[in-house]
C-alpha cells in the first residue's frame, strides 16, 4: 500500500511539472505577442517624433529601428515552435484497460518524464529567443528615448522666413497707365 502512495505522489507531481511547463510556454507566447504589439505601435511614434531633427540623429535612429525589427523577428519565431508534448495520450487509454493500477502509474510517470525531457529543447530555445528579443527591445527603447529627449533639447534653429510685401493696388495702377 505504501508503494502505491509513493507512485501516486510521483505520478501527480510529474503531471504538475508538465502542466507548469506548458503553462509557462503559453505565458511566454502571450507576453511575446503583447511586446510585439506595443513595439509595432511605438515605431511610427518614434519615427514621427524625429521629423526635423539633425541629420546625424536621423542616421542614429536607424540603430533602434534595426534592433526593433530583429527583436520582433525573434519573438515571432517563438510562435513557429512545435507544440509541447503533454505526456499521457488519450489514444493510449485502451492499452491500459487490462493493466494493473501500479502499471498505469508507472507508465504515467515514465510518459511525464519523457515528455518533460522532450520539451526541454523547445522551451530552452524559446526562452533564449524571448530573452534576446526583450533585451534588444530594451536597448532599442533606451536609444530611442535618448534620441527623443535630445531632439527636445537640441532643436534645429530655423532661419526666419522672409516675406516680401507687394502692394498690389499700386502695382495694378501703374500697369494700367
ZINORQUI-V645819 format. One record per residue. N is the residue number from 1. D_LAST is the distance of its C-alpha to the last C-alpha in whole Angstrom. Layout:
N_D_LAST ; N_D_LAST
This chain:
1_124 ; 2_122 ; 3_121 ; 4_119 ; 5_117 ; 6_116 ; 7_115 ; 8_113 ; 9_111 ; 10_110 ; 11_109 ; 12_107 ; 13_106 ; 14_105 ; 15_103 ; 16_101 ; 17_100 ; 18_99 ; 19_97 ; 20_95 ; 21_94 ; 22_92 ; 23_91 ; 24_89 ; 25_88 ; 26_86 ; 27_85 ; 28_84 ; 29_82 ; 30_80 ; 31_79 ; 32_78 ; 33_76 ; 34_74 ; 35_73 ; 36_72 ; 37_70 ; 38_69 ; 39_68 ; 40_65 ; 41_64 ; 42_63 ; 43_62 ; 44_58 ; 45_58 ; 46_59 ; 47_56 ; 48_53 ; 49_54 ; 50_54 ; 51_50 ; 52_48 ; 53_51 ; 54_52 ; 55_53 ; 56_56 ; 57_57 ; 58_56 ; 59_58 ; 60_61 ; 61_60 ; 62_61 ; 63_65 ; 64_65 ; 65_64 ; 66_66 ; 67_69 ; 68_68 ; 69_68 ; 70_72 ; 71_73 ; 72_72 ; 73_74 ; 74_77 ; 75_77 ; 76_76 ; 77_79 ; 78_81 ; 79_81 ; 80_82 ; 81_85 ; 82_88 ; 83_90 ; 84_93 ; 85_96 ; 86_98 ; 87_101 ; 88_104 ; 89_103 ; 90_103 ; 91_104 ; 92_107 ; 93_109 ; 94_111 ; 95_113 ; 96_114 ; 97_115 ; 98_119 ; 99_118 ; 100_120 ; 101_118 ; 102_118 ; 103_117 ; 104_114 ; 105_113 ; 106_114 ; 107_111 ; 108_109 ; 109_109 ; 110_109 ; 111_106 ; 112_104 ; 113_105 ; 114_104 ; 115_100 ; 116_100 ; 117_100 ; 118_98 ; 119_95 ; 120_95 ; 121_93 ; 122_91 ; 123_90 ; 124_90 ; 125_88 ; 126_85 ; 127_86 ; 128_85 ; 129_82 ; 130_81 ; 131_82 ; 132_79 ; 133_77 ; 134_77 ; 135_77 ; 136_74 ; 137_72 ; 138_73 ; 139_72 ; 140_68 ; 141_68 ; 142_69 ; 143_66 ; 144_64 ; 145_64 ; 146_64 ; 147_61 ; 148_59 ; 149_60 ; 150_59 ; 151_55 ; 152_55 ; 153_56 ; 154_54 ; 155_51 ; 156_48 ; 157_46 ; 158_42 ; 159_39 ; 160_37 ; 161_34 ; 162_31 ; 163_28 ; 164_24 ; 165_22 ; 166_19 ; 167_16 ; 168_15 ; 169_13 ; 170_11 ; 171_10 ; 172_9 ; 173_7 ; 174_6 ; 175_6 ; 176_4 ; 177_0
